[in-house]
């Protein structure tokens, strides 16, 4: 029988999830205290309302007519991600989730344009869509956010893609942006295996899914390349 534990613990950076038995190795997860996570052998089941743990801009406004609305999200993140035979295109709507429970979106707006170049975000790099879903198209960093990148070190984990692979800030092991990212914005190292990095250029968060995707998370099924 699969064992599950429900946790609402404060996030712990990129710590590993452990289903061991001793009190000192109780299951932990990197999500923040505003997110509820059920840990099973195969999945992290993430439940959240999509409201960030930082300040936001005032919405609606002259650039965005939509108000931020509380959501009822359930996202399922594979705990044992696997590289897929083919890359999966990113759908519209949520493509992953940050450790504060806010979804990541692909790099395009509704018109298929580069969202970073054609949309207006608040100071924390987010905005709501027509359904009131506050989300990020780019690295959600601002003075009100606790996302940070220590000098000379690998950036911390900021969330997960829906294929289960982790998403980190911009810097690799030497404290500099990796030069070997693939078309999905990912690469592998000895400590973390395959993972994604945010970048200050297109595609910003992800360029596609390199792993086998948990498709139950999508608004609708994404096409394959």
Phi, psi and omega in degrees: 000138178286128178271137176230149175226137177263126185234143171228051185272156173295140182301158184230040179071230183253030182297151181283150177272129187235126178258024179291175190262337185283157182299328183282349180237034176297152181304136176229163179211161185272001182284156185276174191291346177274006182237136175258132184230128172260122183258119173240179181300326187252336189223153157259118175261111189257123178241129185201165181259002176077002179272130185288162177264024176223169179292156178233169172290173177273119179232139001287162176213186185293338180264340184216114184277004188259142176269149174285127180237145175295138182246176176230078185270142163228113179246141180245117184251118178299132179276343179236071184297147182232138174295133181269161178291327179228155177282138178261132177295153179278134177278175167283160184082194183301136175240353181181182183219136176283163183290352173262009175086007178267133181285149168270145174244165178289176187282005185250152170269186184296336180271004181079015178267162174299112185297323182295333182266344189233358179242160178253124179253163172281183186292347176256016171070029177231168173195164179268153174265182182300339177269007179080013183274107175292137186203168178244134168260341184226176182305120184278073183241131176201173184293342180266358183257149178268007171291123183217160182232098183301137182300133175076008183230164176295137178298148176290163174292137177243349179169193182226143168279164183282004168265002178093349180281142185287151175245125180248167172299193192282342192258142175271199188297333180268009180079012180236155177301132179299144180263358186244026179293141179275188184293345178269358186077030181234165172198181181236148169225174187292330185271326189247353187065207180288139177199165180258155172233143170286154178225162178269011177228163179308134011266012171074300180248292177228149173256352182166171177267121177276341183255178176286124192268141170274097191283349178295346181280347191272152169300320175205163185292130178281152177286156174265153177286000000 
